[in-house]
Amino acid sequence: IVPFSETIVSVDPSGRGTDETVAVVLSQANGYIFVRDMRAFRDGYSDETLTDIVRLGKRYKASKLLIESNFGDGMITELFKRHIVQMGGGMDTEEVRASARKEERIIETLEPVMNQHKLIIDPKVWEYDYRSNPNEPPEKRLEYQLGYQWSRMCRDKGAVKHDDRIDCLAQGVQWFVDSLAQSAFK
């Protein structure tokens, strides 16, 4: 057993529409990626949401907040920086920009990692995923769940109506792709 080499929080922000702001905590050790926690919020980028995400990063001692910058042109990152300073979060922020078509990007990131059995997901992620959105009707509830998004993702445009959770996970996994080249034995 060794400590994690690095822990990050991957964030996919949303506006106030039907999309979710998602935060996924990922760590890396010995060439494996560990998905340790996930949270999804429906209130866009409210103070409460930003505070909860920074608190999540502090709980797992994350060193970096990885934020998709496609929405808001850097505004979200500045809001996060303020919350990190106020809460003593001790995390760096970094923006990533998604450029390829979403479905292709998600599949091309996750498929090789999964084929090599390098992605380990804490059971509490699935438990949270199943319990989330309890007030939605069952058919709507499913659309927001990571398991549903994962099982229906394909290369067709618009394959999944709501893909925020799987997209945020893929963004975090992409961050660790270079570290997967190392040998678990070494």
PyMOL commands that set and color helices and strands:
alter all, ss='L'
color gray80, all
select helices_A, chain A and resi 47-59+75-87+102-115+123-131+138-143+146-152+164-175+177-181
alter helices_A, ss='H'
color red, helices_A
select strands_A, chain A and resi 6-12+21-29+32-41+64-68+92-96+119-121
alter strands_A, ss='S'
color yellow, strands_A
deselect
rebuild
show_as cartoon
